[in-house]
Amino acid sequence: MGRKEQRKASKKEKNALIEVCRIQRKYIPDLFALFEDTRDPRNQAYITYPNRVMLGQMYFKGIAGLHSMQSMTEEFNNKQVSVNLSRLMGGEKLKMLPHHVTENEYLERLDPQEVQGIIQKIVYQMIRRKTFSDARFRKKWLIIVDGTQLYSGGRRINECCLEAHHNKGTEEETVQYHQNVLEAKIYLGDGILCSIMSEFIENSPEEQEKWKGMSEEKIKQDCETKAFRRLAERLKAAFPKLPIILMGDSLYASEPFMSICEEKGWDYLIRFKSGSIPGIAEEYEALRRHEMFGKGKESGRTGEAEFINGIDYNGRPVNVVRFRERKIVKKKETITEFQWLTSLKVSIKNVEKVASKGRLRWKIENQGFNRQKHWSGDITHACSWDRNALKNHYLLMQISDFVRQLYEHFFLEKNEIKRTQKNISSTLLRDFAERLTGEDIFNAGLYATVIP
């Protein structure tokens, strides 16, 4: 598409904020009602702004891609912005939105499980829509699990930070503090990911109480593996009947992970590196050299994909898939090999499809963490040092980013409007301050009913 066609396509969007709200009302029509229904942690005698506004402003901060709380107050300290956003939240006109200090005090007291509950209700709505049903594989939903770092530095921002000691026992010893999260996202097709569950990796006060009197060598800090056990329990409790294929990187190529999946009734498709479980790698190569390879139902090869079913791992049958990707880089062919372990039965007919689904794991990095760190806000910016507030900031960003993904796919891509992530944020922020009429608000779907 040339520049002339691009300009013509862009004219289809009169106001980016209205289009975002229209998409949000279509897919999550009760979002601000969900904000309103959270348990208010404040003294009811001293409330100026309801939950809907307190959480709604944070949601719009994420939509605009603003990194800091101070920049939110500066950008939203505009009468027209306040009027527009308060009307789009479904309430009375406000001449001023809450200051960032007021917001942080509120988020420090708000139970993060209230926001996590909203996210779960959003997921319930998405999996019930026919729009996303094609994203399933073998009638099961792909859920990708991975961890990321929200903070790293020499300052201990709260009492639950993880600690990493460098040059321990020497004069040059330093301590690096970390705040991490284990994220589970459900794949909804077309590159769209929605947070389904978040488990924060931290040295909780309860754990620290157990460590009293213990030597440093015996203290075991929280980690991604421990967090996964907690996340699995919560995920099963929240979605007991949801058919799931769990996906993860090579960290999860382990017997405990497989046992948890079997116990919960989930399938798995995880990245596999030969060094993770040498026994499986050795047996795979031995069977692959066998003269019967590819002549039965338990192994085969087609194109660049191959598989072997039923490799024994401590009495548990495991299926292995291997795929080679060929690319021409600087006129030279490069070959990259990928392997996965899976509980799914593999055949000649489906091995390439299984491999293509396995490749989706990287999307939690690109469509999830990378965009939230560099393009859509910044989850690594410490908007608050408080433990509760930090969690709430992260969880609210997951809601904002999901709606932005829906807007980018169902409006920008469908109308062939090409914009960089940076330009999407700047266009939205500009349109926040544009005067909106009653017709604009109506077209945004403020009074719309649920769309099937």
C-alpha positions as CSV (number, residue, x, y, z in Angstrom):
1,M,0.0,0.0,0.0
2,G,1.4,3.4,-1.1
3,R,1.4,6.6,0.9
4,K,-1.7,7.9,-0.8
5,E,-3.6,4.7,0.1
6,Q,-2.3,4.9,3.6
7,R,-3.6,8.5,4.0
8,K,-7.0,7.4,2.7
9,A,-7.1,4.4,5.0
10,S,-6.2,6.6,8.0
11,K,-9.2,8.8,7.3
12,K,-11.5,5.9,8.4
13,E,-10.5,6.7,11.9
14,K,-11.9,10.0,13.1
15,N,-10.8,9.6,16.7
16,A,-8.5,6.8,18.0
17,L,-9.9,7.0,21.5
18,I,-13.5,6.5,20.3
19,E,-12.4,3.5,18.2
20,V,-10.6,1.9,21.2
21,C,-13.7,2.4,23.4
22,R,-15.9,1.0,20.7
23,I,-13.8,-2.1,20.5
24,Q,-13.7,-2.4,24.3
25,R,-17.5,-2.0,24.6
26,K,-17.9,-4.8,22.0
27,Y,-15.6,-7.3,23.6
28,I,-15.7,-6.3,27.3
29,P,-18.9,-4.3,27.7
30,D,-19.0,-4.5,31.4
31,L,-15.4,-3.4,32.1
32,F,-16.2,-0.3,34.1
33,A,-18.9,-2.1,35.9
34,L,-16.3,-4.7,36.9
35,F,-14.1,-1.8,38.1
36,E,-17.0,-0.5,40.1
37,D,-17.8,-3.8,41.8
38,T,-14.3,-4.3,43.3
39,R,-14.1,-4.2,47.1
40,D,-13.3,-0.6,48.0
41,P,-10.4,-0.5,50.6
42,R,-11.0,3.2,51.6
43,N,-12.9,4.8,54.4
44,Q,-16.3,5.4,52.7
45,A,-16.8,8.7,54.5
46,Y,-13.8,10.3,52.7
47,I,-14.3,9.1,49.1
48,T,-14.2,11.6,46.2
49,Y,-13.7,9.3,43.3
50,P,-15.4,5.9,43.0
51,N,-13.6,2.6,42.2
52,R,-14.7,3.0,38.6
53,V,-12.7,6.2,38.2
54,M,-9.7,5.1,40.2
55,L,-9.2,2.0,38.2
56,G,-10.5,3.5,35.0
57,Q,-7.9,6.2,35.0
58,M,-5.2,3.6,35.4
59,Y,-6.7,1.6,32.5
60,F,-6.6,4.7,30.3
61,K,-3.0,5.4,31.4
62,G,-2.1,2.0,29.9
63,I,-4.2,2.6,26.7
64,A,-2.2,5.8,26.2
65,G,1.1,4.0,26.7
66,L,2.2,6.4,29.5
67,H,5.2,5.1,31.5
68,S,5.0,7.0,34.8
69,M,2.4,8.1,37.2
70,Q,3.7,11.7,37.0
71,S,3.3,11.8,33.3
72,M,-0.2,10.5,33.7
73,T,-1.1,13.4,36.0
74,E,0.6,15.9,33.6
75,E,-1.2,14.6,30.5
76,F,-4.6,14.1,32.1
77,N,-4.5,17.5,33.9
78,N,-6.7,18.9,31.3
79,K,-10.4,19.8,31.7
80,Q,-11.4,18.3,28.3
81,V,-9.4,15.0,29.0
82,S,-11.1,14.7,32.4
83,V,-14.6,15.3,30.9
84,N,-14.0,12.9,28.0
85,L,-12.6,10.0,30.1
86,S,-15.1,10.4,32.9
87,R,-18.0,10.2,30.4
88,L,-16.4,7.2,28.7
89,M,-16.2,5.5,32.0
90,G,-20.0,5.8,32.2
91,G,-20.3,8.3,35.0
92,E,-20.8,12.0,35.5
93,K,-18.6,14.7,34.0
94,L,-15.5,15.4,36.0
95,K,-13.4,18.5,35.7
96,M,-10.4,16.8,37.3
97,L,-9.1,13.2,37.5
98,P,-7.4,11.8,40.6
99,H,-3.8,12.9,41.3
100,H,-1.1,10.2,40.9
101,V,-0.4,10.3,44.7
102,T,-4.1,9.7,45.4
103,E,-4.0,6.8,42.9
104,N,-1.0,5.2,44.5
105,E,-2.4,5.4,48.0
106,Y,-5.5,3.7,46.7
107,L,-3.5,0.9,44.9
108,E,-1.4,0.3,48.0
109,R,-4.6,-0.6,49.9
110,L,-6.4,-2.5,47.1
111,D,-6.2,-6.3,47.2
112,P,-4.5,-7.4,43.9
113,Q,-6.8,-10.4,43.9
114,E,-9.6,-7.9,43.1
115,V,-7.9,-7.0,39.8
116,Q,-6.9,-10.6,39.1
117,G,-10.6,-11.4,39.5
118,I,-11.5,-8.9,36.8
119,I,-8.9,-10.5,34.5
120,Q,-10.4,-13.9,35.0
121,K,-13.9,-12.6,34.2
122,I,-12.5,-11.1,31.0
123,V,-11.0,-14.5,30.1
124,Y,-14.4,-16.2,30.8
125,Q,-16.0,-13.8,28.3
126,M,-13.4,-14.4,25.6
127,I,-13.5,-18.2,25.7
128,R,-17.3,-18.1,25.4
129,R,-17.1,-16.1,22.2
130,K,-17.1,-17.8,18.8
131,T,-14.7,-15.0,17.6
132,F,-11.7,-16.8,19.2
133,S,-12.7,-20.5,19.1
134,D,-10.5,-21.1,16.1
135,A,-7.5,-20.4,18.3
136,R,-7.9,-23.7,19.9
137,F,-5.8,-26.7,19.0
138,R,-7.6,-30.1,19.2
139,K,-10.4,-28.2,20.9
140,K,-8.0,-27.1,23.7
141,W,-6.8,-23.7,24.6
142,L,-3.1,-22.9,24.4
143,I,-1.8,-21.3,27.6
144,I,1.8,-20.0,27.5
145,V,3.7,-19.6,30.7
146,D,6.9,-17.6,31.2
147,G,8.6,-15.4,33.8
148,T,9.9,-11.8,33.5
149,Q,11.6,-9.2,35.6
150,L,9.7,-6.1,36.7
151,Y,12.5,-4.5,38.7
152,S,16.2,-4.9,39.1
153,G,18.5,-2.6,41.0
154,G,20.7,-1.9,44.0
155,R,17.8,-0.4,46.0
156,R,15.5,-2.7,48.0
157,I,12.2,-1.2,47.0
158,N,10.1,-3.4,49.4
159,E,10.6,-6.1,51.9
160,C,9.7,-9.0,49.5
161,C,12.3,-8.4,46.9
162,L,14.5,-11.3,45.7
163,E,18.2,-11.0,46.4
164,A,21.2,-11.9,44.3
165,H,24.6,-11.6,46.0
166,H,27.7,-11.0,43.8
167,N,31.3,-11.5,44.9
168,K,29.9,-13.0,48.1
169,G,32.2,-13.1,51.0
170,T,34.6,-10.5,49.6
171,E,35.0,-6.8,50.1
172,E,33.5,-6.2,46.7
173,E,30.2,-8.0,47.6
174,T,27.1,-6.3,46.2
175,V,23.5,-7.1,46.4
176,Q,21.1,-6.8,43.5
177,Y,17.3,-6.8,44.2
178,H,14.7,-8.2,41.9
179,Q,10.9,-8.2,41.5
180,N,9.7,-10.9,39.1
181,V,6.4,-12.3,37.9
182,L,5.3,-15.6,36.4
183,E,2.8,-14.9,33.7
184,A,0.3,-17.2,32.0
185,K,-1.4,-15.9,28.8
186,I,-4.1,-17.6,26.8
187,Y,-3.6,-17.5,23.0
188,L,-6.7,-16.2,21.2
189,G,-5.3,-16.4,17.6
190,D,-3.9,-13.8,15.2
191,G,-1.1,-13.0,17.6
192,I,-3.6,-11.9,20.4
193,L,-2.6,-12.8,24.0
194,C,-4.7,-12.2,27.1
195,S,-3.4,-12.6,30.6
196,I,-5.2,-15.4,32.4
197,M,-3.2,-15.7,35.6
198,S,-0.2,-13.9,37.2
199,E,1.9,-15.3,40.1
200,F,4.4,-12.9,41.7
201,I,7.8,-14.3,42.5
202,E,8.7,-12.8,45.9
203,N,10.0,-13.6,49.4
204,S,6.7,-13.3,51.1
205,P,6.5,-12.2,54.8
206,E,5.2,-15.7,55.7
207,E,8.3,-17.4,54.1
208,Q,10.6,-14.9,55.7
209,E,9.1,-15.7,59.1
210,K,10.0,-19.4,58.6
211,W,13.6,-18.4,57.8
212,K,14.2,-16.9,61.3
213,G,17.2,-18.6,62.9
214,M,18.1,-20.5,59.7
215,S,21.6,-20.2,58.1
216,E,21.9,-18.4,54.7
217,E,22.8,-21.8,53.1
218,K,19.5,-23.3,54.1
219,I,17.3,-20.4,53.0
220,K,15.7,-21.0,49.7
221,Q,14.3,-17.9,48.0
222,D,11.2,-18.0,45.8
223,C,11.7,-18.9,42.2
224,E,9.9,-19.5,38.9
225,T,9.5,-23.3,39.7
226,K,7.9,-22.7,43.1
227,A,5.7,-20.0,41.6
228,F,4.5,-22.4,38.9
229,R,3.2,-24.8,41.5
230,R,1.2,-22.0,43.1
231,L,0.0,-20.7,39.7
232,A,-1.1,-24.2,38.6
233,E,-3.2,-24.6,41.8
234,R,-4.9,-21.2,41.2
235,L,-5.4,-21.8,37.5
236,K,-7.1,-25.2,38.1
237,A,-9.3,-23.6,40.8
238,A,-10.4,-20.7,38.6
239,F,-10.9,-22.7,35.4
240,P,-11.6,-26.3,36.6
241,K,-13.1,-27.6,33.3
242,L,-11.1,-25.6,30.8
243,P,-9.3,-27.9,28.3
244,I,-5.7,-26.7,28.3
245,I,-2.4,-27.3,26.5
246,L,0.3,-25.7,28.6
247,M,3.3,-24.3,26.9
248,G,6.6,-23.2,28.3
249,D,10.4,-22.9,27.7
250,S,13.0,-25.6,28.4
251,L,12.9,-24.7,32.2
252,Y,9.7,-26.7,32.3
253,A,11.2,-29.9,30.7
254,S,11.1,-31.8,34.0
255,E,9.2,-34.6,35.8
256,P,7.6,-32.3,38.4
257,F,6.1,-30.2,35.6
258,M,4.7,-33.2,33.8
259,S,3.3,-34.6,37.0
260,I,1.4,-31.4,37.7
261,C,0.0,-31.4,34.2
262,E,-1.1,-35.0,34.6
263,E,-2.6,-34.3,38.0
264,K,-4.6,-31.3,36.6
265,G,-5.7,-33.1,33.5
266,W,-3.8,-30.8,31.2
267,D,-1.7,-31.6,28.1
268,Y,1.7,-29.9,27.6
269,L,3.9,-28.8,24.7
270,I,7.2,-27.5,26.0
271,R,10.5,-26.4,24.4
272,F,13.1,-29.1,24.8
273,K,16.9,-28.8,24.8
274,S,19.0,-32.0,24.8
275,G,20.8,-31.0,27.9
276,S,17.5,-30.6,29.9
277,I,16.9,-34.4,30.1
278,P,19.9,-36.2,28.5
279,G,18.2,-39.6,28.8
280,I,15.3,-38.6,26.5
281,A,17.7,-37.0,24.0
282,E,19.9,-40.1,23.9
283,E,17.0,-42.5,23.4
284,Y,15.5,-40.2,20.7
285,E,18.8,-40.3,18.7
286,A,19.2,-44.1,19.2
287,L,15.6,-44.8,18.0
288,R,16.1,-42.3,15.1
289,R,19.1,-44.3,13.9
290,H,17.1,-47.5,14.1
291,E,16.1,-49.0,10.7
292,M,12.4,-49.0,11.6
293,F,12.2,-45.2,12.2
294,G,9.4,-43.7,10.1
295,K,7.8,-47.0,9.2
296,G,5.2,-47.2,11.9
297,K,2.7,-45.1,13.8
298,E,5.1,-44.2,16.6
299,S,7.6,-42.3,14.5
300,G,7.9,-40.5,11.3
301,R,9.2,-37.6,9.2
302,T,7.6,-35.2,6.7
303,G,9.2,-32.2,5.2
304,E,11.3,-30.5,8.0
305,A,9.4,-32.1,10.9
306,E,9.8,-35.5,12.5
307,F,8.6,-37.2,15.7
308,I,8.9,-40.2,18.0
309,N,6.1,-41.2,20.3
310,G,6.3,-43.1,23.6
311,I,9.9,-42.5,24.7
312,D,10.1,-43.7,28.3
313,Y,10.9,-41.1,31.0
314,N,10.8,-42.6,34.5
315,G,7.9,-44.9,33.5
316,R,6.1,-42.0,31.7
317,P,5.6,-42.1,27.9
318,V,6.8,-38.8,26.4
319,N,6.5,-37.7,22.7
320,V,9.3,-35.8,21.0
321,V,8.9,-33.4,18.0
322,R,11.8,-32.0,16.1
323,F,11.6,-29.2,13.4
324,R,14.2,-27.6,11.3
325,E,13.8,-24.0,10.0
326,R,15.7,-23.1,6.9
327,K,16.4,-19.4,6.2
328,I,18.6,-17.5,3.7
329,V,20.7,-15.0,5.5
330,K,23.2,-13.0,3.5
331,K,22.8,-15.4,0.6
332,K,23.7,-18.3,2.9
333,E,21.3,-21.0,4.1
334,T,21.0,-21.2,7.9
335,I,19.3,-24.1,9.7
336,T,17.8,-23.7,13.2
337,E,16.6,-26.8,15.0
338,F,13.7,-26.8,17.5
339,Q,12.5,-29.6,19.7
340,W,9.5,-30.1,21.9
341,L,8.3,-32.6,24.5
342,T,4.5,-33.2,24.5
343,S,1.8,-35.3,25.9
344,L,-0.1,-34.9,22.6
345,K,-0.2,-38.0,20.3
346,V,1.8,-37.0,17.2
347,S,1.3,-38.4,13.7
348,I,2.5,-37.8,10.1
349,K,-0.7,-35.9,9.5
350,N,-0.3,-33.5,12.4
351,V,3.4,-33.2,13.2
352,E,3.9,-30.0,11.2
353,K,0.9,-28.4,12.9
354,V,2.2,-29.5,16.4
355,A,5.5,-27.8,15.5
356,S,3.8,-24.6,14.4
357,K,1.9,-24.5,17.6
358,G,5.1,-25.0,19.5
359,R,6.6,-22.0,17.9
360,L,3.9,-19.8,19.4
361,R,5.7,-19.9,22.8
362,W,7.9,-16.9,21.7
363,K,4.7,-14.8,21.4
364,I,4.6,-14.2,25.2
365,E,8.0,-12.6,24.8
366,N,7.2,-10.4,21.7
367,Q,3.4,-9.9,21.9
368,G,3.5,-9.9,25.7
369,F,6.6,-8.7,27.6
370,N,8.5,-6.8,24.9
371,R,5.5,-4.6,23.9
372,Q,4.7,-3.9,27.6
373,K,8.3,-3.0,28.4
374,H,9.1,-0.9,25.3
375,W,5.9,0.0,23.4
376,S,2.8,-0.1,25.5
377,G,3.7,1.6,28.7
378,D,6.6,0.1,30.7
379,I,6.0,-2.6,33.2
380,T,9.7,-2.3,34.4
381,H,9.1,1.3,35.5
382,A,8.6,1.3,39.3
383,C,5.4,3.4,39.5
384,S,5.3,2.5,43.2
385,W,7.6,0.7,45.6
386,D,4.8,-0.7,47.6
387,R,4.3,-4.4,47.2
388,N,0.5,-4.2,46.7
389,A,0.6,-1.2,44.4
390,L,3.4,-2.7,42.2
391,K,1.2,-5.8,41.6
392,N,-1.9,-3.7,40.9
393,H,0.0,-1.6,38.4
394,Y,1.2,-4.7,36.6
395,L,-2.3,-6.4,36.5
396,L,-4.0,-3.2,35.3
397,M,-1.5,-3.0,32.5
398,Q,-2.5,-6.5,31.4
399,I,-6.1,-5.3,30.9
400,S,-5.0,-2.1,29.0
401,D,-2.6,-4.0,26.7
402,F,-5.2,-6.6,25.9
403,V,-7.7,-4.0,24.7
404,R,-5.0,-2.3,22.7
405,Q,-4.3,-5.6,21.0
406,L,-8.0,-5.9,20.1
407,Y,-8.0,-2.4,18.7
408,E,-4.8,-3.0,16.7
409,H,-6.2,-6.2,15.2
410,F,-9.9,-5.6,14.8
411,F,-9.6,-1.9,13.7
412,L,-6.1,-0.9,12.5
413,E,-5.2,-4.2,10.7
414,K,-8.8,-4.7,9.3
415,N,-8.7,-1.2,7.8
416,E,-5.1,-1.6,6.7
417,I,-4.0,1.3,8.8
418,K,-0.3,1.0,9.5
419,R,1.2,2.6,12.6
420,T,4.2,2.0,14.8
421,Q,3.5,1.3,18.4
422,K,4.9,4.7,19.3
423,N,2.6,6.4,16.8
424,I,-0.4,4.5,18.2
425,S,0.3,5.8,21.7
426,S,0.9,9.4,20.5
427,T,-2.3,9.4,18.4
428,L,-4.4,8.1,21.3
429,L,-2.9,10.6,23.7
430,R,-3.7,13.5,21.2
431,D,-7.3,12.3,20.8
432,F,-7.8,12.1,24.5
433,A,-8.0,16.0,24.5
434,E,-10.3,16.3,21.5
435,R,-13.8,17.6,22.2
436,L,-16.2,14.8,22.1
437,T,-19.9,15.2,21.4
438,G,-22.8,13.2,22.7
439,E,-22.9,11.4,19.3
440,D,-19.3,10.5,19.7
441,I,-19.9,9.0,23.1
442,F,-22.9,7.1,21.7
443,N,-20.9,5.8,18.8
444,A,-18.3,4.6,21.3
445,G,-20.9,2.2,22.5
446,L,-21.4,3.7,26.0
447,Y,-25.0,2.7,26.0
448,A,-24.6,-0.4,23.9
449,T,-25.8,-3.8,25.0
450,V,-23.7,-7.0,24.9
451,I,-22.7,-7.9,21.3
452,P,-22.5,-11.7,20.7
